[in-house]
Amino acid sequence: MSPGARTRAALLSVAAFGLALAAASPALAATGTPTAPTELFNGDKNCSTDVNAPTYLWGGEGISVEGIPQDTDAAGNPSLTAQFQVWPVADPTQISTLSRTQVRTGFEGQAVVPSQSLTDGQTYAWQAQTVDGGGAASAWSAPCYFAVDNTAPSKAPTVTSPNYPQGQWDQGGTPVQFTLDANGAADVGGFVYGWNNTLPVPVTATIGDYGIPTPVDPYADSAHFARATTVGGSTTVSLIPPTGSGPMTLYVESLDRAFNESAQSSYSFYVSSTGPTITPAVTSPVFDTPTRFTITPNAGVQAASRVLSYAVEVTGGPSPQTVTVQAKADGTAVVTLRLNGLYGNSVTATGTSENGWVSDAGWWSTGAVDTTPTVSSNVYVENGSSGGVGVRSRFTFAPKVKGVASYTYSFNSGPETTVKAGGKGTATVRWTPTENGYYDLEVYATTKDGVVLAPYDYYFYVN
C-alpha cells in the first residue's frame, strides 16, 4: 500500500458505485430551497476545477468525494442528501451516480468511488447537488477533477553532494548540500528523505469539525520533504547531520503527485570529529569546589561558521547538571562547574554554530575519584583476627576529600548512627563487641553541602 493510501484509508467510508447508499428519511415539510453543496473535496484533498490540472490521488481503496449539502432553510431541513455524479473525462456519457442520505446540517456528506470502477492513469470529473426531503434538487456544482495514479515512480532517485563526496571523510561544520533528482521518472513531484531508512509517511489531510478535511502540504516539512522544481525534475536541500561526526547515510525516495513512493536510494559519507576542547583552570580540580573550565571550538567548525553556544553537561554527581553557555566572538566560552561525583565526574560540551551545525560532544573527565572515608582501629585489624568479646576499641574515620561534615556508620547492616566530623574532618567512635565472629563496619561521609559520599566497608574478625 502506498503511504498516501495509509494516511487516507481510515478516512474512507464504504459506498456502492451507481447506487444510493440508503433510502431517504421521511419527507419533511420543505420550506427552503436546496442549493449546491460547498466544501468540495476528493480523497480529502481540495477540489480542482481545472481539467488540465487535476488532483492526483491513489485509488487502491477507492476515492472519496464529498461536500456539505445546503438549503436556504437549514432548520426546516436538518437532514439532506448529498448526491454525486462521476464520469471519466475521456467518455462523459459514462455517468454514475452516488448518494449519501440523511446528512446532518453542516456536516460533510461523503461517498466513495470503489477501486474496481477506477482506471489507473484516467482523469475523472465529478459534481455534487443537494436533494431535500421532498425530492427538490439544487443545481449541480461546477465539476471537480481528479486523476487516478496507482503506479509508483519507475526509478529510485539519484543523490549527489558537492561538499561532502560520497564514501569519503570530510571536515564537518557546514550543512550538507544535496541534489535530489527524479532520475528520468517523469511523474515525480518531490522527494522524502531522512537519516534513518524508515522514512516518514506523508500526511495529506487532517479531519476537523463536521468531518471537513484540512488538506496538508507535506512539502511544508522541509526536514523530510522537498518539492521538485518541475514535475520529473530535481531539487536541492541543505541538511544538518543527526550527529556531529562519524558515518552518515541519507535515505531518499521519490514521490509522485499522488505520493506513491519509488524504490529507495542512499548516500553515505563520513565526518571528522567536530567536538570542542574542554580545559579546566587547574590540573586537578578540588572535589565539590567551583572550578572554571574553558571550552574551545574545533578550528574547522569555527572557520566554517561562528560557534554561538555550548550545551554543557556534568555527569557522575548526585544529579546531572546541564547548562547552556554563550560563546564569545572567537567561539570560546568559560563555565564554572562544581564537581561532586562520588566516583568522579565527566564533562561534555556540544557546540551550535550560526549556520545550525551541531557538533559532536567534546569530553573531559576527572578520572576515578575515591570519596570513601579512611577507617582505622586501635584494636581490630582490617581483614584480620584480633581483640575479643568485651574488648573496647576506637574506630577513627578520616576524609579523603574536603568539606566532610559527618559520618554515618553501621555494624553488620544494623541500625545506622551519625556522628559529626571534627575540625580536620575526622571523627572517632568507641565500640565494644558482645560476641565473636566476622563483622562488617560500613561507613560513609556527608559533606557540608549535603552530598552523600561513597561508602567504605571495613571487615574484621573478633576473637
Secondary structure, 3 states (H helix, E strand, C coil): CCHHHHHHHCCCCCCCCCCECCCCCCCCCCCCCEEEEEEEEECCEECCCCCCCCEEECCCCCEEEEEEEEECCCCCCCEEEEEEEEEECCCCCCCEEEEEEEEECCCCEEEEECHHHCCCCCEEEEEEEEECCCCCECCCCCCEEEEECCCCCCCCCEEECCCCCCCCEECCCCCEEEEEECCCCCCEEEEEEECCCCCCCCCCEEECHHHCEEECCHHHCCCCEEECCCCCCEEEEEECCCCCCEEEEEEEEEEECCCCEEEEEEEEEEECCCCCEEEECCCCCCCCCEEEEEEECCHHHHHHCCEEEEEEEEECCCCCEEEEEECCCCCCEEEEEECCCCCCCEEEEEEEECCCCECCCEEEECCCCCCCCEEEECCCCCCCEECCCCCCEEEEEECCCCCEEEEEEEECCCCCEEEECCCCCCEEEEECCCCCEEEEEEEEEEECCCCECCCEEEEEEEC
